[in-house]
Amino acid sequence: MAYTVVYTTPSGERSEDHPDHVRAIERALTFSGMGASDVHVRTAAGRVYRAPGEMPDLLQAEGGAGHEAGSPILNS
């Protein structure tokens, strides 16, 4: 499944595609932490998860490494 990270900078909206949900989460958290606005991950099915608050929901919904408590992905 493809995941699109979307974020807004002073120069406009940007996006990047990732084949892996964990990498998309990492990038969304990075952009959010750098001060980008309206950061979210859109799945191929059209579901939108806002960063940083809904990243645990995305990780749980898509499964895979990092969904357990204490994950370095969500606790960095």
C-alpha positions as CSV (number, residue, x, y, z in Angstrom):
1,M,0.0,0.0,0.0
2,A,1.2,3.5,-0.7
3,Y,1.3,6.3,1.8
4,T,1.5,10.0,1.0
5,V,2.9,12.5,3.5
6,V,1.4,15.9,3.0
7,Y,2.6,19.1,4.7
8,T,2.5,22.8,4.3
9,T,5.5,25.1,4.4
10,P,5.7,28.9,3.8
11,S,6.2,28.2,0.1
12,G,3.2,26.0,-0.2
13,E,1.9,22.5,0.1
14,R,4.3,19.6,-0.5
15,S,3.9,15.9,-0.6
16,E,6.0,12.7,-0.8
17,D,5.0,9.1,-1.4
18,H,6.3,6.2,0.7
19,P,5.6,2.5,0.2
20,D,6.0,1.8,3.9
21,H,3.7,3.2,6.6
22,V,6.5,3.3,9.2
23,R,8.7,5.5,7.0
24,A,5.7,7.7,6.3
25,I,5.1,8.1,10.0
26,E,8.7,9.0,10.6
27,R,8.6,11.6,7.9
28,A,5.3,13.1,9.1
29,L,6.7,13.4,12.7
30,T,9.9,15.0,11.3
31,F,7.9,17.6,9.4
32,S,5.6,18.2,12.3
33,G,8.6,18.7,14.6
34,M,10.2,21.1,12.2
35,G,7.1,23.4,12.3
36,A,5.3,22.5,9.1
37,S,1.6,22.9,9.3
38,D,-1.3,20.6,8.3
39,V,1.0,17.5,8.4
40,H,-0.9,14.3,7.6
41,V,-0.5,10.9,6.1
42,R,-3.0,9.8,3.4
43,T,-3.3,6.0,2.8
44,A,-4.1,4.5,-0.6
45,A,-7.6,3.8,0.7
46,G,-8.1,7.6,1.3
47,R,-7.9,7.6,5.1
48,V,-6.2,10.6,6.6
49,Y,-4.1,10.6,9.8
50,R,-3.0,13.9,11.2
51,A,0.5,14.3,12.7
52,P,1.5,14.0,15.4
53,G,-1.7,13.1,17.3
54,E,-3.0,10.3,15.0
55,M,0.3,8.6,14.2
56,P,-0.3,5.9,16.8
57,D,-3.7,5.2,15.2
58,L,-2.1,4.8,11.8
59,L,0.6,2.5,13.2
60,Q,-2.0,0.4,14.9
61,A,-4.3,0.3,11.9
62,E,-1.6,-0.8,9.5
63,G,0.3,-3.0,11.9
64,G,3.9,-3.8,11.7
65,A,7.0,-2.9,13.8
66,G,6.7,-0.2,16.3
67,H,3.1,-0.5,17.5
68,E,4.1,-1.8,20.9
69,A,4.4,0.4,23.9
70,G,7.7,2.2,24.2
71,S,8.2,2.2,20.4
72,P,11.1,4.5,19.4
73,I,9.1,5.6,16.4
74,L,6.4,7.2,18.6
75,N,8.4,8.1,21.7
76,S,11.3,10.0,20.2
